Amino acid sequence: MTPAERRAILTRARDLFNAGEYWHAHEALETVWRSIISDGDKDAAHVWQGLIQGAAALLHLKRGNQHGVLVVGDAALDKLAGPQRSDIEFETVNFRQALERALAGEGNPRDWSSAALTENGRRMTHNVNDRYDVIIVGAGPAGLCAAMYVGRGMLKGLTIERGAPGGELLNTDLIEDYIGFESIKGWELAQKMAEHARKFGAETLTDTVEKIRKAEDGWFDVATARGHTYRAPAVILTAGGTPVKLGVPGEKEFAGKGVSYCAVCDGAFFKGEILAVVGGGDAAVEEADYLTRYAAKVYILHRRDRLRASKILQQRAFANPKIEVIWNKRVLEIKGSAKGAEGLQLEDTVTGEHSSLPVGGVFIFIGFQPNSGLVDGHAKHDASGYFVTDDRMMTTIPGLFAAGDVRSQLTRQITTAVGDATTAAIAVEKYLTALRQTD
Ligand SMILES: Cc1cc2nc3c(=O)[nH]c(=O)nc-3n(C[C@H](O)[C@H](O)[C@H](O)COP(=O)(O)OP(=O)(O)OC[C@H]3O[C@@H](n4cnc5c(N)ncnc54)[C@H](O)[C@@H]3O)c2cc1C
């Protein structure tokens, strides 16, 4: 592994870790650890293992596995004991103390992020001003692209993202339709986009936006979960969407215990299992195909007699011997025990007959709901809640722009998200110029 490759993986590991994506952070840290072992540095490898186990302990904590917290957490603290080694690129002394506090449940027990990974000599906190030219909400492809253009346009922008930068790219294994990249991993594209935005000076902040409100002075107040309010005369909303729930008994109960909305995130937990994928669109079929890497068998359950997914994805699924499509079935209930989801109660949408299907996990891909509820006040939207914009990406609230998956349009892809964002960022520049001229 070259130093540049190692650096890239470390940046990704840090971002994932600090976003609470411990499973993926664990994998990224492990990649670095393996390369260190192959270099023969056993002492350094020992400390790296401590960081990996720290991620595992926090994952157990998040899932409520107290036994796992104790076993892996103690091992992590043990390996991280001692002074900082100059060649370990994360601050291990501060991390050990923060991890200890998090595992002991001190402070807000949900705030695992207090055990943040910080780079040696480079604190991750930064000074945020509360007034900007434009605030970008979300750092998926649209947000990152907007941030890059805003930076290039010499505007003072702030991008607020609740997790790791990349949005849905982080839930996508392989991307084969982003022009210029015949095939690229989702996380890799996310990283490239984030680096590109940073290169042009994008200022980003990890926090969750709770409300966007246009104040009487014409500026927007953007309020976050950590209690801050940031102000700007323009906002670009690129918050994407969240998966639609089935709304059946057992779904909430077994969420994270056999019920998932993200194959890339959770597929590896289901090695050798029989799984069900609910849905019939692109996401369902693509993710079913992905899950066959781990699962012994994957059923696609669809309530109609034909799939909505694109032809090429359907062909791939039908050719996969591990996939079986079960037509005309609706999920009535997800059943299970303390161990997690164990089966589905189904209804035939044609005959009304009931049946059961034993599965070790169920992945639900029945659509997305736009994260448009953040806006206080009425901005025109379509019947599904996606924002309607003009050809400059401006919503019916002057100064509020929307780009990417949150916007009403024919299709939702990475290319369309970055296209929208390009237009929005350039339109913001013109909007601000016009605003200043009328002042
Ligand atoms: C499984 C799957 C596979 C896909 N495969 C492909 C593919 O192969 N090719 C392709 O072109 N497209 C693909 N897509 C679609 C593509 O990923 C999306 O169209 C694209 O990511 C949209 O970008 P976006 O920036 O608008 O939204 P998102 O990617 O959803 O990003 C939105 C960001 O906003 C953040 N956010 C949301 N709410 C808040 C808040 N309140 N405060 C702060 N931050 C917030 C989120 O954390 C997220 O990072 C796929 C989608 C899925 C789900």
The ligand as an ORCA input file, in Angstrom:
! r2SCAN-3c Opt
* xyz 0 1
  C     -28.805      1.413     -3.028
  C     -28.648      2.520     -4.020
  C     -27.886      2.337     -5.150
  C     -27.724      3.381     -6.084
  N     -26.953      3.175     -7.193
  C     -26.753      4.199     -8.061
  C     -25.913      4.033     -9.209
  O     -25.341      2.976     -9.432
  N     -25.764      5.109    -10.054
  C     -26.383      6.303     -9.837
  O     -26.184      7.231    -10.626
  N     -27.174      6.478     -8.758
  C     -27.377      5.468     -7.878
  N     -28.191      5.650     -6.796
  C     -28.841      6.970     -6.619
  C     -27.834      8.007     -6.097
  O     -27.072      7.445     -5.033
  C     -28.573      9.244     -5.622
  O     -29.363      9.730     -6.685
  C     -27.611     10.338     -5.155
  O     -26.822      9.891     -4.080
  C     -28.396     11.580     -4.747
  O     -27.517     12.502     -4.196
  P     -28.031     13.626     -3.184
  O     -26.803     14.378     -2.797
  O     -29.169     14.345     -3.754
  O     -28.640     12.833     -1.932
  P     -27.979     11.805     -0.937
  O     -26.945     10.988     -1.605
  O     -29.129     11.106     -0.302
  O     -27.283     12.732      0.156
  C     -28.034     13.474      1.057
  C     -27.143     13.817      2.249
  O     -27.842     14.711      3.111
  C     -27.613     14.334      4.444
  N     -28.719     14.804      5.266
  C     -30.016     14.447      5.202
  N     -30.752     15.093      6.118
  C     -29.875     15.877      6.790
  C     -30.032     16.775      7.873
  N     -31.220     16.985      8.443
  N     -28.941     17.427      8.337
  C     -27.717     17.215      7.763
  N     -27.515     16.365      6.738
  C     -28.582     15.712      6.260
  C     -27.539     12.813      4.385
  O     -26.849     12.295      5.517
  C     -26.790     12.596      3.079
  O     -25.381     12.535      3.267
  C     -28.359      4.630     -5.863
  C     -29.123      4.803     -4.705
  C     -29.285      3.772     -3.797
  C     -30.100      3.982     -2.570
*
